[in-house]
Amino acid sequence: MTRLFAVIPLVLLAACVPPPPATPPEEADLCKAQALQGLVGQPQSVLQSMLLPAGSRVIGPSDPVTMDFRPERLNVEVGADGRIAKVGCY
């Protein structure tokens, strides 16, 4: 019973924490990565026939990249197997 009384203040305190702000939809996909999600799983060679937006990066499995966050920059990550693993804005 004393455990219950010890937990109640923690539950009440957790209820006071506001939820994290939601990312507005217009900012969530500034680089238009959502339209390119069909590339995930495709071989890297499909990118040769595509015209990616200026400033886009194709990142290989051992490529060094800067850690700056730019939500308008399209990033295409290629896995060690030569297939596109991720497409995102960062």
OpenMM code with the backbone's topology and positions (N, CA, C; nanometers):
from openmm import Vec3, app, unit

residues = "MET THR ARG LEU PHE ALA VAL ILE PRO LEU VAL LEU LEU ALA ALA CYS VAL PRO PRO PRO PRO ALA THR PRO PRO GLU GLU ALA ASP LEU CYS LYS ALA GLN ALA LEU GLN GLY LEU VAL GLY GLN PRO GLN SER VAL LEU GLN SER MET LEU LEU PRO ALA GLY SER ARG VAL ILE GLY PRO SER ASP PRO VAL THR MET ASP PHE ARG PRO GLU ARG LEU ASN VAL GLU VAL GLY ALA ASP GLY ARG ILE ALA LYS VAL GLY CYS TYR".split()
positions = [
    Vec3(0.0818, -0.1180, 0.0000),
    Vec3(0.0000, 0.0000, 0.0000),
    Vec3(0.0869, 0.1254, 0.0000),
    Vec3(0.2001, 0.1202, 0.0725),
    Vec3(0.2871, 0.2386, 0.0758),
    Vec3(0.3522, 0.2622, -0.0599),
    Vec3(0.3714, 0.1558, -0.1375),
    Vec3(0.4264, 0.1728, -0.2722),
    Vec3(0.3298, 0.2534, -0.3590),
    Vec3(0.2027, 0.2269, -0.3437),
    Vec3(0.1012, 0.2976, -0.4207),
    Vec3(0.1084, 0.4475, -0.3917),
    Vec3(0.1238, 0.4839, -0.2654),
    Vec3(0.1316, 0.6250, -0.2289),
    Vec3(0.2614, 0.6878, -0.2781),
    Vec3(0.3631, 0.6085, -0.2947),
    Vec3(0.4903, 0.6609, -0.3468),
    Vec3(0.4830, 0.6835, -0.4974),
    Vec3(0.4009, 0.6084, -0.5677),
    Vec3(0.3895, 0.6184, -0.7128),
    Vec3(0.2947, 0.7311, -0.7544),
    Vec3(0.1944, 0.7586, -0.6755),
    Vec3(0.0933, 0.8588, -0.7118),
    Vec3(0.1555, 0.9948, -0.7438),
    Vec3(0.2479, 1.0484, -0.6631),
    Vec3(0.3060, 1.1789, -0.7001),
    Vec3(0.3813, 1.1744, -0.8329),
    Vec3(0.4454, 1.0634, -0.8636),
    Vec3(0.5167, 1.0519, -0.9907),
    Vec3(0.4206, 1.0528, -1.1085),
    Vec3(0.3086, 0.9858, -1.0940),
    Vec3(0.2087, 0.9831, -1.1997),
    Vec3(0.1508, 1.1227, -1.2199),
    Vec3(0.1224, 1.1908, -1.1128),
    Vec3(0.0679, 1.3261, -1.1233),
    Vec3(0.1694, 1.4209, -1.1855),
    Vec3(0.2947, 1.4052, -1.1508),
    Vec3(0.3999, 1.4895, -1.2076),
    Vec3(0.4152, 1.4626, -1.3574),
    Vec3(0.4074, 1.3397, -1.3984),
    Vec3(0.4188, 1.3056, -1.5405),
    Vec3(0.3029, 1.3641, -1.6201),
    Vec3(0.1869, 1.3756, -1.5583),
    Vec3(0.0702, 1.4317, -1.6265),
    Vec3(0.0883, 1.5806, -1.6541),
    Vec3(0.1783, 1.6466, -1.5833),
    Vec3(0.2001, 1.7904, -1.6005),
    Vec3(0.2990, 1.8226, -1.7123),
    Vec3(0.3687, 1.7240, -1.7615),
    Vec3(0.4684, 1.7468, -1.8661),
    Vec3(0.3964, 1.7623, -1.9998),
    Vec3(0.4185, 1.8751, -2.0688),
    Vec3(0.3494, 1.8937, -2.1966),
    Vec3(0.4071, 1.8018, -2.3038),
    Vec3(0.3259, 1.7608, -2.4009),
    Vec3(0.3772, 1.6751, -2.5082),
    Vec3(0.4732, 1.7542, -2.5969),
    Vec3(0.5640, 1.6874, -2.6656),
    Vec3(0.6557, 1.7597, -2.7541),
    Vec3(0.5776, 1.8257, -2.8671),
    Vec3(0.6244, 1.9415, -2.9129),
    Vec3(0.5522, 2.0084, -3.0202),
    Vec3(0.5554, 1.9259, -3.1484),
    Vec3(0.4456, 1.9216, -3.2169),
    Vec3(0.4368, 1.8483, -3.3436),
    Vec3(0.5041, 1.9300, -3.4528),
    Vec3(0.5724, 1.8620, -3.5432),
    Vec3(0.6352, 1.9299, -3.6563),
    Vec3(0.5260, 1.9658, -3.7557),
    Vec3(0.5174, 2.0934, -3.7914),
    Vec3(0.4152, 2.1308, -3.8903),
    Vec3(0.4370, 2.0548, -4.0200),
    Vec3(0.3306, 2.0090, -4.0845),
    Vec3(0.3448, 1.9278, -4.2057),
    Vec3(0.4235, 1.9974, -4.3158),
    Vec3(0.4090, 2.1286, -4.3295),
    Vec3(0.4806, 2.1972, -4.4365),
    Vec3(0.6311, 2.2004, -4.4131),
    Vec3(0.6756, 2.1877, -4.2887),
    Vec3(0.8185, 2.1857, -4.2598),
    Vec3(0.8747, 2.0443, -4.2577),
    Vec3(0.7903, 1.9467, -4.2385),
    Vec3(0.8363, 1.8091, -4.2233),
    Vec3(0.8956, 1.7533, -4.3522),
    Vec3(0.8558, 1.8044, -4.4670),
    Vec3(0.9022, 1.7488, -4.5940),
    Vec3(0.9469, 1.8606, -4.6892),
    Vec3(1.0304, 1.9501, -4.6380),
    Vec3(1.0759, 2.0634, -4.7193),
    Vec3(1.1544, 2.0197, -4.8421),
    Vec3(1.2240, 1.9071, -4.8346),
    Vec3(1.3066, 1.8616, -4.9468),
    Vec3(1.2302, 1.7685, -5.0401),
    Vec3(1.1040, 1.7420, -5.0107),
    Vec3(1.0182, 1.6555, -5.0935),
    Vec3(1.0631, 1.5094, -5.0928),
    Vec3(1.1173, 1.4637, -4.9806),
    Vec3(1.1630, 1.3254, -4.9681),
    Vec3(1.0478, 1.2258, -4.9693),
    Vec3(0.9322, 1.2687, -4.9246),
    Vec3(0.8177, 1.1769, -4.9188),
    Vec3(0.7845, 1.1216, -5.0572),
    Vec3(0.7984, 1.2044, -5.1574),
    Vec3(0.7675, 1.1609, -5.2945),
    Vec3(0.8693, 1.0602, -5.3484),
    Vec3(0.9849, 1.0497, -5.2836),
    Vec3(1.0916, 0.9614, -5.3314),
    Vec3(1.1096, 0.8367, -5.2449),
    Vec3(1.0167, 0.8093, -5.1556),
    Vec3(1.0288, 0.6930, -5.0675),
    Vec3(1.0265, 0.5623, -5.1450),
    Vec3(0.9754, 0.5629, -5.2658),
    Vec3(0.9755, 0.4426, -5.3494),
    Vec3(1.1148, 0.4000, -5.3924),
    Vec3(1.2131, 0.4886, -5.3737),
    Vec3(1.3513, 0.4539, -5.4076),
    Vec3(1.4141, 0.3598, -5.3059),
    Vec3(1.3624, 0.3591, -5.1842),
    Vec3(1.4197, 0.2744, -5.0789),
    Vec3(1.4116, 0.1289, -5.1221),
    Vec3(1.5259, 0.0620, -5.1188),
    Vec3(1.5358, -0.0778, -5.1605),
    Vec3(1.5827, -0.0941, -5.3041),
    Vec3(1.5820, 0.0143, -5.3809),
    Vec3(1.6262, 0.0094, -5.5203),
    Vec3(1.7798, 0.0157, -5.5263),
    Vec3(1.8406, -0.0347, -5.6320),
    Vec3(1.9861, -0.0235, -5.6452),
    Vec3(2.0260, 0.1233, -5.6673),
    Vec3(2.1448, 0.1575, -5.6238),
    Vec3(2.1941, 0.2945, -5.6357),
    Vec3(2.1954, 0.3414, -5.7815),
    Vec3(2.2084, 0.2507, -5.8739),
    Vec3(2.2170, 0.2850, -6.0156),
    Vec3(2.0932, 0.3591, -6.0668),
    Vec3(1.9783, 0.3457, -6.0017),
    Vec3(1.8588, 0.4181, -6.0475),
    Vec3(1.8768, 0.5690, -6.0347),
    Vec3(1.9677, 0.6116, -5.9484),
    Vec3(1.9909, 0.7554, -5.9287),
    Vec3(2.0609, 0.8186, -6.0487),
    Vec3(2.1296, 0.7378, -6.1297),
    Vec3(2.2030, 0.7910, -6.2446),
    Vec3(2.1107, 0.8534, -6.3480),
    Vec3(1.9891, 0.8049, -6.3571),
    Vec3(1.8950, 0.8579, -6.4553),
    Vec3(1.8030, 0.9646, -6.3965),
    Vec3(1.8267, 1.0022, -6.2715),
    Vec3(1.7412, 1.0998, -6.2050),
    Vec3(1.8114, 1.2343, -6.1928),
    Vec3(1.7324, 1.3390, -6.1918),
    Vec3(1.7829, 1.4731, -6.1672),
    Vec3(1.7385, 1.5124, -6.0269),
    Vec3(1.8312, 1.5064, -5.9327),
    Vec3(1.7995, 1.5406, -5.7943),
    Vec3(1.8104, 1.6920, -5.7762),
    Vec3(1.7372, 1.7485, -5.6800),
    Vec3(1.7439, 1.8927, -5.6567),
    Vec3(1.8861, 1.9384, -5.6219),
    Vec3(1.9178, 2.0624, -5.6552),
    Vec3(2.0488, 2.1193, -5.6219),
    Vec3(2.0708, 2.1098, -5.4710),
    Vec3(2.1909, 2.0735, -5.4321),
    Vec3(2.2250, 2.0620, -5.2907),
    Vec3(2.1967, 1.9259, -5.2304),
    Vec3(2.1415, 1.8343, -5.3089),
    Vec3(2.1125, 1.6995, -5.2584),
    Vec3(2.2424, 1.6238, -5.2341),
    Vec3(2.2357, 1.5264, -5.1435),
    Vec3(2.3530, 1.4426, -5.1160),
    Vec3(2.3166, 1.2961, -5.1339),
    Vec3(2.4053, 1.2242, -5.1997),
    Vec3(2.3964, 1.0782, -5.2050),
    Vec3(2.5098, 1.0304, -5.1153),
    Vec3(2.4742, 0.9640, -5.0067),
    Vec3(2.5691, 0.9280, -4.9021),
    Vec3(2.5935, 0.7781, -4.9040),
    Vec3(2.7188, 0.7404, -4.9269),
    Vec3(2.7568, 0.5995, -4.9247),
    Vec3(2.7785, 0.5512, -4.7832),
    Vec3(2.7935, 0.4203, -4.7641),
    Vec3(2.8046, 0.3632, -4.6299),
    Vec3(2.9254, 0.4108, -4.5499),
    Vec3(3.0320, 0.4513, -4.6156),
    Vec3(3.1492, 0.4974, -4.5395),
    Vec3(3.1863, 0.6414, -4.5744),
    Vec3(3.0946, 0.7141, -4.6379),
    Vec3(3.1217, 0.8527, -4.6744),
    Vec3(3.1139, 0.9442, -4.5529),
    Vec3(3.2109, 1.0340, -4.5374),
    Vec3(3.1997, 1.1328, -4.4300),
    Vec3(3.0992, 1.2404, -4.4715),
    Vec3(3.0190, 1.2862, -4.3771),
    Vec3(2.9226, 1.3924, -4.4044),
    Vec3(2.9255, 1.4944, -4.2919),
    Vec3(2.8873, 1.6164, -4.3250),
    Vec3(2.8776, 1.7193, -4.2222),
    Vec3(2.7556, 1.6917, -4.1362),
    Vec3(2.7570, 1.7422, -4.0154),
    Vec3(2.6477, 1.7164, -3.9219),
    Vec3(2.5492, 1.8343, -3.9134),
    Vec3(2.5618, 1.9306, -4.0048),
    Vec3(2.4696, 2.0437, -4.0016),
    Vec3(2.3309, 1.9987, -4.0460),
    Vec3(2.2287, 2.0530, -3.9822),
    Vec3(2.0913, 2.0159, -4.0137),
    Vec3(2.0330, 2.1196, -4.1076),
    Vec3(1.9932, 2.0748, -4.2248),
    Vec3(1.9287, 2.1606, -4.3236),
    Vec3(1.8042, 2.0890, -4.3723),
    Vec3(1.6872, 2.1243, -4.3208),
    Vec3(1.5645, 2.0512, -4.3542),
    Vec3(1.5257, 2.0597, -4.5012),
    Vec3(1.5829, 2.1528, -4.5759),
    Vec3(1.5513, 2.1637, -4.7185),
    Vec3(1.6434, 2.0787, -4.8055),
    Vec3(1.7431, 2.0145, -4.7454),
    Vec3(1.8399, 1.9336, -4.8212),
    Vec3(1.7931, 1.7883, -4.8302),
    Vec3(1.7884, 1.7364, -4.9514),
    Vec3(1.7528, 1.5967, -4.9749),
    Vec3(1.8768, 1.5106, -4.9559),
    Vec3(1.8640, 1.4061, -4.8761),
    Vec3(1.9729, 1.3120, -4.8522),
    Vec3(1.9259, 1.1724, -4.8909),
    Vec3(2.0077, 1.1054, -4.9709),
    Vec3(1.9801, 0.9683, -5.0115),
    Vec3(2.0945, 0.8838, -4.9573),
    Vec3(2.0630, 0.7945, -4.8644),
    Vec3(2.1651, 0.7091, -4.8047),
    Vec3(2.1666, 0.5733, -4.8743),
    Vec3(2.2863, 0.5289, -4.9107),
    Vec3(2.3044, 0.4001, -4.9766),
    Vec3(2.3716, 0.3056, -4.8776),
    Vec3(2.3178, 0.1864, -4.8639),
    Vec3(2.3723, 0.0881, -4.7715),
    Vec3(2.4922, 0.0149, -4.8302),
    Vec3(2.5538, -0.0675, -4.7492),
    Vec3(2.6712, -0.1444, -4.7906),
    Vec3(2.6379, -0.2419, -4.9037),
    Vec3(2.5115, -0.2758, -4.9174),
    Vec3(2.4701, -0.3685, -5.0238),
    Vec3(2.4468, -0.2983, -5.1576),
    Vec3(2.4697, -0.1645, -5.1629),
    Vec3(2.4521, -0.0900, -5.2875),
    Vec3(2.3084, -0.0499, -5.3159),
    Vec3(2.2211, -0.0705, -5.2186),
    Vec3(2.0808, -0.0342, -5.2353),
    Vec3(2.0489, 0.0898, -5.1512),
    Vec3(1.9521, 0.1658, -5.1963),
    Vec3(1.9110, 0.2868, -5.1247),
    Vec3(1.8431, 0.2454, -4.9942),
    Vec3(1.8973, 0.2940, -4.8846),
    Vec3(1.8493, 0.2551, -4.7529),
    Vec3(1.7566, 0.3592, -4.6905),
    Vec3(1.7758, 0.4864, -4.7265),
    Vec3(1.6994, 0.5924, -4.6609),
    Vec3(1.6951, 0.7143, -4.7500),
    Vec3(1.5814, 0.7840, -4.7525),
    Vec3(1.5660, 0.9117, -4.8204),
    Vec3(1.5029, 1.0059, -4.7193),
    Vec3(1.5699, 1.1170, -4.6916),
    Vec3(1.5164, 1.2074, -4.5898),
    Vec3(1.5664, 1.3494, -4.6036),
    Vec3(1.5063, 1.4372, -4.5261),
    Vec3(1.5410, 1.5795, -4.5223),
    Vec3(1.6219, 1.6049, -4.3952),
    Vec3(1.7495, 1.6357, -4.4105),
    Vec3(1.8332, 1.6714, -4.2954),
    Vec3(1.9662, 1.7248, -4.3405),
] * unit.nanometer
topology = app.Topology()
chain = topology.addChain("A")
for resn in residues:
    res = topology.addResidue(resn, chain)
    for name in ("N", "CA", "C"):
        topology.addAtom(name, app.Element.getBySymbol(name[0]), res)
